[in-house]
Amino acid sequence: MTVLNAPPRSHAAEAATEPPVPQLRKRSFRQRLKRDRVMLALVLPGFLFFVVFNYIPLLGNIVAFLDYRPYLGFIDSVWVGLENFAALLSDPAFWQAFRNTLVITLVQLVLFFPVPILLALFLNSIMSKRLRKFIQSVIYLPHFIGWVIIVVLFSEMLGAGGALTHFLESLGLPGFNAMNTPEFFPFLITLQSIWKDAGWGTIIFLAAIANIDQELYEAAAVDGAKARHRLFNITLPGIFPVILLLFILQLGSILSVGFEQILLQRDNVGPQAGEVLETYVYFNGIQGGQWGIAAAAGLIKGVVGLALVLGANKLAHKFGHEGIYTSGKQRR
């Protein structure tokens, strides 16, 4: 009765009786360094790696604007402005290498990029763990083989005296030397890349599939969804952000198609079909001594890759996807 007859308490009185909320003490920069010293020590080697091998070499792009002479160095070499770019863009060999690079890149995007996704979906559909691990081990193995060995293996299979030629001749058909056919060169390069790296590329997609909530599959199974319905309505939408992320990153290296692989086989088909931007830079810069023109070609390649990544990422934002990073407006 005493409680019921008591007058209502004011807000000020209630606030006075509530325990004080502890205020977060603002730490100084030195205190935060001391607090996170273990984490910073773990990050430091990776940070130094990128600074030394990725950011400091960017200063070497100044060679593209110099008549660079190694014995004079960056400071004493003559500044020529955009003359190296003008000479590069007027060189027919550069445009031939540019065209060959684009053709190989487009063939790889169409034929190579979907293969790891399809392999990951295939592996995910195998119920036997032992069989799945065996197939994974088999398709991972070529990734650790060098390009010299892979080129030799393909020569034994698709070369002039290879297994394919012997098989065709046994059927009374003319032989086919795929290693020396210029028209087949982009497909040969892509076929070798698929054999070497497609299995290794499945690792990311398998991790993305494993991250999908298994309750979605169980609920779909209870509703009577078939395997293809679960594939198109759960699995593919679940890994689509990863597919989009890797596709955008792939655009960044669209003009890099593999130096060692191309260099080993360039002479088989000649410069008209086998010259790409990376070998063009090597033969003109390292062997020809035209450091400025080679640096200009490398700078153009990097700028085109950066523009494609930023453009594709912007396009992904317009369609409601995160891309490789989110803007401040999206975070809000």
C-alpha positions in Angstrom: 0.0 0.0 0.0 2.9 2.3 0.7 4.2 1.8 -2.8 0.8 2.4 -4.5 0.2 5.6 -2.6 3.7 7.0 -3.2 3.9 10.0 -5.6 5.4 9.4 -9.1 9.1 10.1 -9.3 10.4 12.7 -11.6 12.9 12.0 -14.5 15.5 14.0 -12.7 15.1 11.8 -9.6 15.3 8.6 -11.7 18.4 9.8 -13.5 20.0 10.7 -10.1 19.4 7.1 -8.8 20.7 5.3 -11.9 24.3 4.1 -11.9 26.6 6.3 -13.9 27.5 5.1 -17.4 31.3 4.6 -17.7 32.8 6.9 -20.3 35.2 5.4 -22.8 38.6 6.9 -22.2 40.2 8.3 -25.3 43.6 6.6 -25.9 46.5 8.5 -27.3 48.3 7.3 -30.5 51.2 5.9 -28.4 48.8 4.0 -26.2 47.1 2.5 -29.2 50.5 1.5 -30.7 51.3 -0.2 -27.4 47.9 -1.9 -27.2 48.1 -3.3 -30.9 51.9 -4.0 -30.9 51.4 -7.7 -31.5 49.1 -7.2 -34.4 51.2 -4.5 -35.9 54.3 -6.8 -35.7 52.4 -9.5 -37.6 51.4 -7.0 -40.3 54.8 -5.4 -40.7 56.5 -8.0 -42.9 53.7 -7.9 -45.4 53.5 -4.1 -45.3 57.3 -3.9 -46.0 57.0 -6.4 -48.8 54.4 -4.3 -50.7 56.3 -1.0 -50.0 59.7 -2.4 -51.3 58.5 -4.5 -54.2 55.3 -2.8 -55.3 55.3 0.9 -54.4 59.0 2.0 -54.5 59.4 0.5 -58.1 56.5 2.8 -59.2 59.1 5.7 -59.1 60.9 4.0 -62.0 58.0 5.0 -64.3 59.8 8.3 -64.6 62.0 6.5 -67.2 59.0 6.8 -69.6 59.7 10.5 -69.7 63.5 10.4 -70.0 66.1 9.5 -72.7 67.3 7.1 -70.1 70.9 6.1 -70.0 71.8 3.6 -67.2 75.3 5.0 -66.7 73.8 8.5 -66.2 71.0 7.5 -63.9 67.6 9.2 -63.4 68.9 12.6 -62.5 71.4 13.2 -65.4 69.3 11.5 -68.1 67.7 14.0 -70.5 64.0 14.8 -69.9 62.1 14.2 -73.2 58.5 14.6 -72.0 56.0 12.6 -74.1 58.4 11.7 -77.0 58.7 8.1 -75.9 54.9 7.8 -76.0 54.7 9.3 -79.4 57.4 6.9 -80.7 55.6 4.0 -79.1 52.2 4.8 -80.6 53.7 5.2 -84.0 55.4 1.8 -83.9 53.5 -0.8 -85.9 55.1 -3.6 -83.8 53.5 -2.1 -80.7 50.1 -2.2 -82.2 50.7 -5.8 -83.4 51.7 -6.8 -79.9 48.7 -4.9 -78.5 46.3 -6.7 -80.8 47.8 -10.1 -80.1 47.5 -9.4 -76.3 43.9 -8.5 -76.6 43.0 -11.6 -78.6 44.7 -13.9 -76.1 43.0 -12.1 -73.2 39.6 -12.3 -74.7 40.0 -16.0 -75.5 41.2 -16.6 -71.9 38.3 -14.6 -70.4 35.8 -16.6 -72.4 37.3 -20.1 -72.1 39.5 -20.0 -69.0 37.6 -17.9 -66.5 34.5 -20.1 -66.3 36.4 -23.4 -65.9 37.4 -23.0 -62.2 33.8 -22.2 -61.4 32.4 -25.2 -63.2 35.1 -27.4 -61.6 34.2 -26.1 -58.1 30.5 -26.8 -58.8 31.4 -30.3 -60.0 33.6 -31.1 -56.9 30.9 -29.8 -54.6 28.4 -32.2 -56.2 30.5 -35.2 -55.4 29.2 -36.8 -52.2 32.2 -39.1 -51.6 34.8 -37.1 -49.6 37.6 -39.5 -50.6 36.9 -39.3 -54.3 36.6 -35.5 -54.0 40.0 -35.2 -52.3 41.6 -37.4 -54.9 40.2 -35.3 -57.8 41.3 -32.1 -56.1 44.8 -33.4 -55.6 45.0 -34.5 -59.3 43.8 -31.1 -60.6 46.0 -29.1 -58.2 49.2 -30.8 -59.2 49.9 -29.1 -62.6 50.0 -25.7 -60.8 53.4 -26.7 -59.3 54.9 -27.6 -62.7 57.1 -25.1 -64.5 56.2 -23.6 -67.9 59.2 -25.3 -69.5 58.0 -28.7 -68.6 54.4 -27.9 -69.6 55.6 -26.6 -73.0 57.6 -29.8 -73.6 54.6 -32.0 -72.6 52.3 -30.1 -75.0 55.0 -30.4 -77.8 55.0 -34.2 -77.3 51.2 -34.3 -77.5 50.4 -31.6 -80.1 53.7 -31.0 -81.9 54.8 -32.2 -85.4 55.8 -35.7 -84.1 53.3 -35.7 -81.3 50.6 -38.1 -80.3 47.8 -36.1 -82.1 49.7 -36.2 -85.4 50.3 -39.9 -85.1 46.7 -40.5 -84.3 45.4 -38.5 -87.3 47.9 -40.1 -89.6 46.8 -43.6 -88.5 43.3 -42.6 -89.6 44.6 -41.5 -93.0 44.2 -37.8 -92.2 46.9 -35.1 -92.5 48.8 -34.3 -89.3 48.2 -31.1 -87.3 51.1 -29.3 -85.6 49.3 -27.1 -83.1 52.6 -25.7 -81.7 53.5 -24.0 -85.0 50.1 -22.8 -86.2 49.7 -19.0 -85.7 45.9 -19.1 -85.9 45.8 -21.7 -83.1 48.3 -19.9 -80.9 45.7 -18.0 -78.6 43.8 -21.3 -78.0 47.1 -23.2 -77.4 48.1 -20.6 -74.7 44.6 -20.8 -73.1 44.6 -24.6 -73.2 47.9 -24.7 -71.4 46.7 -22.2 -68.8 43.6 -24.2 -68.2 45.6 -27.4 -67.7 48.0 -25.7 -65.3 45.9 -23.3 -63.2 42.2 -24.2 -63.5 42.3 -26.7 -60.7 44.2 -24.3 -58.4 41.6 -21.6 -59.2 38.9 -23.8 -57.7 40.2 -23.2 -54.2 38.5 -19.8 -53.8 35.2 -20.9 -55.3 35.1 -24.0 -53.1 35.7 -21.8 -50.0 32.9 -19.5 -51.2 30.5 -22.5 -51.6 31.4 -23.8 -48.1 30.5 -20.4 -46.7 26.9 -20.7 -47.9 24.4 -21.4 -45.1 23.6 -25.1 -45.2 20.2 -24.5 -43.7 19.2 -23.0 -47.1 20.0 -26.3 -48.8 18.1 -28.2 -46.1 15.0 -25.9 -46.4 15.1 -26.2 -50.2 15.3 -30.1 -49.9 12.3 -30.1 -47.6 10.4 -28.0 -50.1 11.2 -30.5 -52.8 13.8 -28.4 -54.7 15.8 -30.5 -57.1 19.6 -30.3 -57.6 19.4 -27.8 -60.5 17.0 -25.6 -58.5 19.4 -25.5 -55.6 22.3 -24.8 -58.0 20.6 -21.8 -59.7 18.8 -20.4 -56.6 21.3 -21.0 -53.8 24.8 -21.9 -54.9 25.3 -19.5 -57.8 23.8 -16.5 -56.1 25.8 -17.4 -53.0 29.2 -17.3 -54.8 28.3 -14.5 -57.3 30.0 -11.7 -55.2 33.2 -13.8 -55.3 32.9 -14.4 -59.1 32.3 -10.6 -59.6 35.3 -9.8 -57.4 37.7 -12.1 -59.3 36.4 -10.9 -62.7 37.1 -7.3 -61.8 40.6 -8.2 -60.5 41.2 -10.2 -63.7 40.4 -7.0 -65.7 43.3 -5.3 -63.9 45.8 -7.7 -65.5 44.0 -7.9 -68.9 47.1 -6.9 -70.8 49.3 -9.4 -68.9 49.0 -12.8 -70.5 52.1 -14.5 -69.1 55.7 -13.6 -70.0 57.5 -16.9 -69.6 54.8 -19.0 -71.3 54.7 -16.7 -74.3 58.5 -16.2 -74.6 59.1 -20.0 -74.7 56.8 -20.4 -77.7 57.0 -17.0 -79.5 59.6 -18.2 -82.0 57.4 -21.2 -83.0 54.8 -18.9 -84.6 56.8 -15.8 -85.2 56.4 -12.2 -83.8 53.3 -11.6 -86.0 51.2 -14.0 -83.9 53.4 -14.5 -80.8 54.5 -11.0 -79.8 52.6 -9.6 -76.8 53.1 -6.5 -74.8 55.3 -8.2 -72.2 57.7 -9.7 -74.8 57.6 -6.4 -76.7 58.8 -4.6 -73.5 61.5 -7.3 -73.0 62.9 -7.2 -76.5 62.8 -3.4 -76.9 63.8 -2.5 -73.3 66.2 -5.1 -72.2 67.7 -6.3 -75.5 67.2 -3.2 -77.6 68.3 -0.7 -75.0 65.2 1.5 -75.6 64.4 1.9 -71.9 62.1 4.9 -72.3 59.9 3.3 -74.9 59.7 0.0 -72.9 58.8 2.0 -69.8 56.1 3.9 -71.7 54.6 0.6 -72.9 54.5 -0.7 -69.3 53.0 2.5 -68.0 50.2 2.4 -70.7 49.5 -1.2 -69.7 49.2 -0.3 -66.1 47.0 2.7 -66.7 44.6 0.7 -69.0 44.4 -2.0 -66.3 43.6 0.5 -63.6 41.0 2.2 -65.7 39.3 -1.1 -66.4 39.2 -2.1 -62.7 37.8 1.3 -61.6 35.2 1.3 -64.4 34.1 -2.2 -63.7 33.9 -1.5 -60.0 31.8 1.6 -60.6 29.5 -0.5 -62.9 29.1 -3.1 -60.1 28.1 -0.3 -57.7 25.4 0.9 -60.1 23.9 -2.6 -60.2 23.9 -2.8 -56.4 27.1 -5.0 -55.9 30.0 -4.2 -53.7 32.8 -4.9 -56.2 36.3 -4.9 -54.9 35.6 -2.0 -52.5 32.7 0.0 -51.2 32.4 3.8 -51.5 31.7 6.0 -48.5 28.2 6.7 -49.8 27.5 2.9 -49.9 28.8 2.4 -46.3 26.4 5.1 -45.1 
